[in-house]
Amino acid sequence: MKSWMKVIGGAVLGLSLAAGIAVAENQGPRGGKMFDKLDTNGDGKITQEEMAAAREARFAKVDADGDGFVTQEEMTAHMMARHEERMKTMFERQDADGDGKLAAGEFGGHGAKMFEMMDADGDGAVTKEEAKAAREKMRAHHGKGPRGPGAGE
């Protein structure tokens, strides 16, 4: 049973590192940083050895008790800690006055900026066409093309 958990844990960690390389190749928002982090010798290439070292380091980070196995509890604790970090960052970004509380005007504040960006003609309303154009612009910005059949229609 424990060997299966180790295999599954290794597979999950391996997939997350592979996803990191995919993001790095696309040079998305964090792509360059991820590639540089994996390319430990700075030669502009990521080798199997560098991937293995990154996988082992990530495994060790999740394996809280250092017994060589990742339990469901350890994985959950690790993921919850990452989630808390992201939520804290998001909260701080919205807390414009830094008082540790979100007023109604601060809550979800990026929505107004998003609305302004989508309202291409500035008439105070977003049409279906403007929303579609904004969505395609964001996909292009993040290195993603149109999705599925008829996506470019």
N, C-alpha and C positions, 0 to 999 in steps of 0.2 A: 504494500500500500504506500509506504513512504517513498519507494523508488518511483512509483507513478506520479506522486506529488512533485518529486524532484524533476521528472521529465516534463510534466505539465508546466511547472514554474519556469523551467529553462526555455520551453517553447514560447511562453508568454513574454519572457524577457527578450528572447531572440527576435520575436516579431516586433517588439517595441523598438529595438535597436535598428531593425531593418526599416521600419517606418521612419526612424530618425534619419537614416541615409537618404530615403526617398525625399523627405523634406529638405535635407541638405542639398540634394541635387537640384531641386526646384528653386532653391534660394528663396524660400518663403520668408515670412517675418523673422523666423529664428534660424533659417536654413544655414546661412554661413557660419553662425556660431556653433551649430550642432556639428557641421562637417569639421570645423577646426577642433572641436572637442574630441571627436573620434580620431582625427588625424594627429595622434600624439607626437609623432616625430616631425610633423610639419612639412612633409615632402609632397603634399598635394594629392595624396592617395590614401585610401583606407584599405588596410590589409586584413586578412582573416585573423592575424594575430592581434591587431588593434581592436577588431570586433570582439574577439574572445576576451581580451582584457577588460573592455568596457562592459561586456556581459557579466563577467565575474565581479567587477566592482559594483554593478547594479544589484546583482544577486546578494552580495555581502551587505549592501545597504538595506535590503528588504529582510534578510535573515537576521532579525533583531537579536536572537539569542546565540547566534554564531554556531549552531549545531550542524550546519551544512544542508539544512532543509528549510524550505519556506512553507509554513503552514497557512491555512486559510486565514487564521487570525492575524498572522504577520502581514500577509498581503493586504488584508482589509485595513489594518492599522496604517500601513504605508500609504495606501491610496487615500485614506481619510486625511492623513497629514498633508498630502499634496493638495487635496481639495480645500482644506482649511487655508493653506497658503494662498491659493488662487482667490478664494473668497475674501481674504484679508486685503489682498492687492486691489481687488475690484471695489471693495468698500472704501478703501483709502482714496482711490481714483475718483469716486463719486462724492466723497466728503470734502467739498470745495473749501469750506472754512476750517477744516481740520479739528472740529470740536468733538469728534468721536460719535456723532449722531448724524443721521440723514434727515434733513427736512424734506418736505414734499417736493420742493423745487430741485433738490439735489438727487433725489431718488430716480434712478434710471435716466440721469441727465444726458447721457450720450444720445438718447432717442431724438432730442430736438436737433442735434447736429446731423444725425442720420436723415431726419425728415428734410432739413434744408438741402442736404446733398442730393436727395432724391427728387426734390421739387426743382427740376431743371429750368423751368421757365419762370420760377419765382412767383407764381400766382397764388401761393398759399394752399395748394391742393396737389396731391400726387395721383397721377393717372396710372392706369395699368401699364401703359407704354413706358412711362418714366420709371416705374418700379422695376420693370423688366430690364431697362437700359442700365439702371443702377446696379442690379444684381449681376449683369454681365460684366460691367466695369469692375466690380469687386472680384469676380471670378478671375478675370484677366490679371488684376493686380496681385492676386494670390497664386498665380500660376496655374489656374484651372481653366480649361476650356468649357465650351457648352456641354451640357449633360444630356444624354439620351436622344432618342429619335425626335426630330423636330425642334431641338433645343435652340437652334439658331433662327427659327421662324419668327 
